[in-house]
Structure formats: C-alpha cells, structure tokens
Amino acid sequence: MDCEEGGAGLHTVPSQGGKATVRYGSRGVCLISAVPSRGFRATTSQTSDDTLTVTFTSDDHRSVVTATVDPAASASVRETSF
C-alpha cells in the first residue's frame, strides 16, 4: 500500500465516538490512529487500498468514519443512536 507519496496527506476526522487520523496517499489511504471517546471502542476494516472504515461503538451509539481516495480524498461520518 502506498500512503507515503503524494495525495492529500494527514487528515483527522472527528466524530461523536472518537477521532480517526488517516493519511491520504496518491493511491491509497492508511490509518494513523483511531482514538475512541470515553465509553467507546474502535474497530477498523479495510477491504481495499483506497477505502478505510473506522467504527466507534458504545452501548447506545455508533459512529462510522469512512475515508477514501476514490475518486478523490474525502471522509464521511455516519452517526447512529440505538
């Protein structure tokens, strides 16, 4: 995976469940850190080089941070309470 060269660089994405820091490279995205808020736990998944998902989960809330470089470097957050 190539996260060092080119791309948009480091980016921190805040959510209710925690903060995810990723590095956008020219052809991939890499997780730098996932820091959960109090009461949350973090899990990560990456099914391809260009998309990374960090999920912060508590007893009654879930924050899903998705970072991608396809078609351009971007991140989205989905908040769900239950």
C-alpha angles and dihedrals in degrees: 000000000000114000099138101070125071122320129106096304127215121001131174117210115199122207136166090261098047147297126290120197117198137175117225112210128183093266106015149022124235131194114242098175142341113202114185122212118242110296095017132103126206130226127176135201133183118184095173138016093254101051131052128180126199117189122196112195134186132167092277109015142053128195117191117194115192119189122186141167094203115125090350137344107282142138133209132192126209117193120198127179121195 
